[in-house]
Amino acid sequence: MAERKIVDAKNTFCPGPLMELIANMKQAEVGDELVVLSTDEGSANDIPEWINKVGHEVIESSEDAGVWSIVVKKIK
């Protein structure tokens, strides 16, 4: 059964949030969703770019009070 996991990368800076996501993606099962929380505005571009490059899926991306929430799904 697919899980949804929070990857709290707040208060880290590029490439920290992306590195946190990559480490968690390696542990995730196909179908799992990871929610990356980041205060680094660059994550809004860097994470979707990496996700598309490696063939996973961006479910949604939003910002609230300086915290980006990027939901990705492991496809393969």
C-alpha positions, 0 to 999 in steps of 0.5 A: 500500500502506498504511503505519504511521507513528509520530508521536512527540509525547512531551513536548509538551502540548495542543494539541501532540500533536493538531497533530502528528497533524493535520499528519501526517494531511494527508500520509498516504494513505487507509488509512494508520495513524498511531501517536501517542505522547504523554505528555500525558494529555489526548491520550487524549480529545482525539485520539479526539474529533477523529478521530471528528469528522472521520470517521477511525477509532481502532484502539486506545488504550493507556497504558504507563509514562505514554506514551499510544499512540493508533493511528488510521486515515485513512479518507478 
